[in-house]
Amino acid sequence: MIGFLLTTLATALSLLVVDLAVPGVDLANFPAAIVAALAIGLINSTVKPILSTLSLPLNFLTIGLFSFVINGLCFWLAAVLVPGFYVNGLLGFFLGPVILSFVNTLLSKYFAERNPDVTIKTEV
């Protein structure tokens, strides 16, 4: 349970960093970041595998670059579902998930070092 909470917290903090760093990504407040982190986790565990499987031939033809589109679609879908979380423009669509993944990895590693007995998963 603590691992889930730390993963959600790391993703929410990463979303706040994305809000500051990427034009076109807007978060209203911290509760919206928490809800968006939960939505991203849910979408990444359900919708993303389906989209990745369906787009496998296209991903193969683009040498894996279509994965950026899949990540952007999942990021945008979370923004559609969560009030107070908005993604506008191509820069937010493509760069937002990349920055989110990078910052989330760093924060998850930090939390894992602080709590070695807890398993923390990187969601994006």
Phi and psi restraints in degrees (value plus and minus 20) as a CYANA .aco file:
   2 ILE   PHI     -86.2   -46.2
   2 ILE   PSI     -53.0   -13.0
   3 GLY   PHI     -83.4   -43.4
   3 GLY   PSI     -61.8   -21.8
   4 PHE   PHI     -82.6   -42.6
   4 PHE   PSI     -64.3   -24.3
   5 LEU   PHI     -84.5   -44.5
   5 LEU   PSI     -61.6   -21.6
   6 LEU   PHI     -88.0   -48.0
   6 LEU   PSI     -56.6   -16.6
   7 THR   PHI     -84.8   -44.8
   7 THR   PSI     -63.7   -23.7
   8 THR   PHI     -84.5   -44.5
   8 THR   PSI     -61.6   -21.6
   9 LEU   PHI     -83.9   -43.9
   9 LEU   PSI     -62.9   -22.9
  10 ALA   PHI     -82.9   -42.9
  10 ALA   PSI     -61.1   -21.1
  11 THR   PHI     -88.1   -48.1
  11 THR   PSI     -60.2   -20.2
  12 ALA   PHI     -84.2   -44.2
  12 ALA   PSI     -63.7   -23.7
  13 LEU   PHI     -84.8   -44.8
  13 LEU   PSI     -57.3   -17.3
  14 SER   PHI     -84.1   -44.1
  14 SER   PSI     -58.4   -18.4
  15 LEU   PHI     -84.2   -44.2
  15 LEU   PSI     -56.1   -16.1
  16 LEU   PHI     -85.7   -45.7
  16 LEU   PSI     -56.7   -16.7
  17 VAL   PHI     -86.5   -46.5
  17 VAL   PSI     -61.6   -21.6
  18 VAL   PHI     -82.3   -42.3
  18 VAL   PSI     -58.9   -18.9
  19 ASP   PHI     -79.2   -39.2
  19 ASP   PSI     -59.7   -19.7
  20 LEU   PHI     -96.3   -56.3
  20 LEU   PSI     -54.2   -14.2
  21 ALA   PHI    -112.7   -72.7
  21 ALA   PSI     -48.1    -8.1
  22 VAL   PHI    -133.3   -93.3
  22 VAL   PSI      98.6   138.6
  23 PRO   PHI     -88.3   -48.3
  23 PRO   PSI     117.9   157.9
  24 GLY   PHI      82.6   122.6
  24 GLY   PSI     -28.8    11.2
  25 VAL   PHI    -133.2   -93.2
  25 VAL   PSI     101.6   141.6
  26 ASP   PHI    -149.1  -109.1
  26 ASP   PSI     111.0   151.0
  27 LEU   PHI    -138.8   -98.8
  27 LEU   PSI     113.4   153.4
  28 ALA   PHI     -93.0   -53.0
  28 ALA   PSI     -63.6   -23.6
  29 ASN   PHI    -183.5  -143.5
  29 ASN   PSI    -199.9  -159.9
  30 PHE   PHI     -87.7   -47.7
  30 PHE   PSI     -59.4   -19.4
  31 PRO   PHI     -80.1   -40.1
  31 PRO   PSI     -55.3   -15.3
  32 ALA   PHI     -85.7   -45.7
  32 ALA   PSI     -54.2   -14.2
  33 ALA   PHI     -86.9   -46.9
  33 ALA   PSI     -58.2   -18.2
  34 ILE   PHI     -85.0   -45.0
  34 ILE   PSI     -66.8   -26.8
  35 VAL   PHI     -84.6   -44.6
  35 VAL   PSI     -60.1   -20.1
  36 ALA   PHI     -84.5   -44.5
  36 ALA   PSI     -58.0   -18.0
  37 ALA   PHI     -83.6   -43.6
  37 ALA   PSI     -61.3   -21.3
  38 LEU   PHI     -85.5   -45.5
  38 LEU   PSI     -60.8   -20.8
  39 ALA   PHI     -85.7   -45.7
  39 ALA   PSI     -61.1   -21.1
  40 ILE   PHI     -83.7   -43.7
  40 ILE   PSI     -61.9   -21.9
  41 GLY   PHI     -82.4   -42.4
  41 GLY   PSI     -63.0   -23.0
  42 LEU   PHI     -86.4   -46.4
  42 LEU   PSI     -64.0   -24.0
  43 ILE   PHI     -86.5   -46.5
  43 ILE   PSI     -61.2   -21.2
  44 ASN   PHI     -86.8   -46.8
  44 ASN   PSI     -45.1    -5.1
  45 SER   PHI    -111.9   -71.9
  45 SER   PSI     -36.5     3.5
  46 THR   PHI    -135.7   -95.7
  46 THR   PSI     -76.6   -36.6
  47 VAL   PHI     -98.6   -58.6
  47 VAL   PSI     -61.7   -21.7
  48 LYS   PHI     -79.8   -39.8
  48 LYS   PSI     -63.5   -23.5
  49 PRO   PHI     -82.0   -42.0
  49 PRO   PSI     -55.4   -15.4
  50 ILE   PHI     -87.1   -47.1
  50 ILE   PSI     -67.8   -27.8
  51 LEU   PHI     -82.2   -42.2
  51 LEU   PSI     -60.0   -20.0
  52 SER   PHI     -84.8   -44.8
  52 SER   PSI     -59.2   -19.2
  53 THR   PHI     -88.2   -48.2
  53 THR   PSI     -63.8   -23.8
  54 LEU   PHI     -86.8   -46.8
  54 LEU   PSI     -51.4   -11.4
  55 SER   PHI    -117.5   -77.5
  55 SER   PSI      -5.3    34.7
  56 LEU   PHI     -76.4   -36.4
  56 LEU   PSI     -64.8   -24.8
  57 PRO   PHI     -81.7   -41.7
  57 PRO   PSI     -61.3   -21.3
  58 LEU   PHI     -88.2   -48.2
  58 LEU   PSI     -56.8   -16.8
  59 ASN   PHI     -85.6   -45.6
  59 ASN   PSI     -58.1   -18.1
  60 PHE   PHI     -84.8   -44.8
  60 PHE   PSI     -62.7   -22.7
  61 LEU   PHI     -86.5   -46.5
  61 LEU   PSI     -51.7   -11.7
  62 THR   PHI    -115.2   -75.2
  62 THR   PSI      -8.3    31.7
  63 ILE   PHI      35.8    75.8
  63 ILE   PSI      21.1    61.1
  64 GLY   PHI      68.4   108.4
  64 GLY   PSI     -26.2    13.8
  65 LEU   PHI     -90.5   -50.5
  65 LEU   PSI     -41.3    -1.3
  66 PHE   PHI     -87.1   -47.1
  66 PHE   PSI     -35.0     5.0
  67 SER   PHI     -81.5   -41.5
  67 SER   PSI     -51.1   -11.1
  68 PHE   PHI     -83.4   -43.4
  68 PHE   PSI     -57.7   -17.7
  69 VAL   PHI     -87.8   -47.8
  69 VAL   PSI     -62.4   -22.4
  70 ILE   PHI     -81.1   -41.1
  70 ILE   PSI     -65.8   -25.8
  71 ASN   PHI     -81.8   -41.8
  71 ASN   PSI     -62.0   -22.0
  72 GLY   PHI     -83.4   -43.4
  72 GLY   PSI     -60.5   -20.5
  73 LEU   PHI     -83.5   -43.5
  73 LEU   PSI     -62.8   -22.8
  74 CYS   PHI     -85.7   -45.7
  74 CYS   PSI     -60.3   -20.3
  75 PHE   PHI     -83.1   -43.1
  75 PHE   PSI     -65.3   -25.3
  76 TRP   PHI     -85.6   -45.6
  76 TRP   PSI     -60.2   -20.2
  77 LEU   PHI     -81.9   -41.9
  77 LEU   PSI     -59.4   -19.4
  78 ALA   PHI     -82.9   -42.9
  78 ALA   PSI     -58.1   -18.1
  79 ALA   PHI     -87.8   -47.8
  79 ALA   PSI     -53.1   -13.1
  80 VAL   PHI     -87.7   -47.7
  80 VAL   PSI     -57.3   -17.3
  81 LEU   PHI    -101.7   -61.7
  81 LEU   PSI     -44.4    -4.4
  82 VAL   PHI    -126.3   -86.3
  82 VAL   PSI      98.8   138.8
  83 PRO   PHI     -88.8   -48.8
  83 PRO   PSI     117.3   157.3
  84 GLY   PHI      72.4   112.4
  84 GLY   PSI     -18.8    21.2
  85 PHE   PHI    -146.0  -106.0
  85 PHE   PSI      99.9   139.9
  86 TYR   PHI    -150.6  -110.6
  86 TYR   PSI     119.5   159.5
  87 VAL   PHI    -144.6  -104.6
  87 VAL   PSI      98.5   138.5
  88 ASN   PHI    -145.2  -105.2
  88 ASN   PSI     114.5   154.5
  89 GLY   PHI      64.5   104.5
  89 GLY   PSI     144.9   184.9
  90 LEU   PHI     -89.6   -49.6
  90 LEU   PSI     -52.2   -12.2
  91 LEU   PHI     -83.6   -43.6
  91 LEU   PSI     -64.7   -24.7
  92 GLY   PHI     -87.0   -47.0
  92 GLY   PSI     -55.2   -15.2
  93 PHE   PHI     -86.9   -46.9
  93 PHE   PSI     -62.7   -22.7
  94 PHE   PHI    -115.0   -75.0
  94 PHE   PSI     -61.9   -21.9
  95 LEU   PHI    -102.2   -62.2
  95 LEU   PSI     -49.8    -9.8
  96 GLY   PHI     -76.1   -36.1
  96 GLY   PSI     -72.9   -32.9
  97 PRO   PHI     -85.1   -45.1
  97 PRO   PSI     -50.5   -10.5
  98 VAL   PHI     -87.5   -47.5
  98 VAL   PSI     -68.3   -28.3
  99 ILE   PHI     -85.2   -45.2
  99 ILE   PSI     -60.1   -20.1
 100 LEU   PHI     -78.9   -38.9
 100 LEU   PSI     -65.1   -25.1
 101 SER   PHI     -84.1   -44.1
 101 SER   PSI     -63.8   -23.8
 102 PHE   PHI     -83.3   -43.3
 102 PHE   PSI     -71.0   -31.0
 103 VAL   PHI     -87.5   -47.5
 103 VAL   PSI     -57.9   -17.9
 104 ASN   PHI     -83.7   -43.7
 104 ASN   PSI     -58.4   -18.4
 105 THR   PHI     -83.4   -43.4
 105 THR   PSI     -65.0   -25.0
 106 LEU   PHI     -82.4   -42.4
 106 LEU   PSI     -66.0   -26.0
 107 LEU   PHI     -86.9   -46.9
 107 LEU   PSI     -58.4   -18.4
 108 SER   PHI     -84.7   -44.7
 108 SER   PSI     -59.1   -19.1
 109 LYS   PHI     -85.5   -45.5
 109 LYS   PSI     -58.8   -18.8
 110 TYR   PHI     -82.6   -42.6
 110 TYR   PSI     -68.0   -28.0
 111 PHE   PHI     -84.4   -44.4
 111 PHE   PSI     -55.8   -15.8
 112 ALA   PHI     -87.7   -47.7
 112 ALA   PSI     -56.0   -16.0
 113 GLU   PHI     -89.1   -49.1
 113 GLU   PSI     -54.6   -14.6
 114 ARG   PHI     -94.7   -54.7
 114 ARG   PSI     -48.7    -8.7
 115 ASN   PHI    -149.7  -109.7
 115 ASN   PSI      58.4    98.4
 116 PRO   PHI     -86.3   -46.3
 116 PRO   PSI     -38.8     1.2
 117 ASP   PHI    -108.4   -68.4
 117 ASP   PSI     -20.3    19.7
 118 VAL   PHI    -130.3   -90.3
 118 VAL   PSI     113.5   153.5
 119 THR   PHI    -109.2   -69.2
 119 THR   PSI     104.8   144.8
 120 ILE   PHI    -139.4   -99.4
 120 ILE   PSI     110.8   150.8
 121 LYS   PHI    -123.4   -83.4
 121 LYS   PSI     121.0   161.0
 122 THR   PHI    -108.1   -68.1
 122 THR   PSI     104.8   144.8
 123 GLU   PHI    -106.3   -66.3
 123 GLU   PSI     -56.1   -16.1
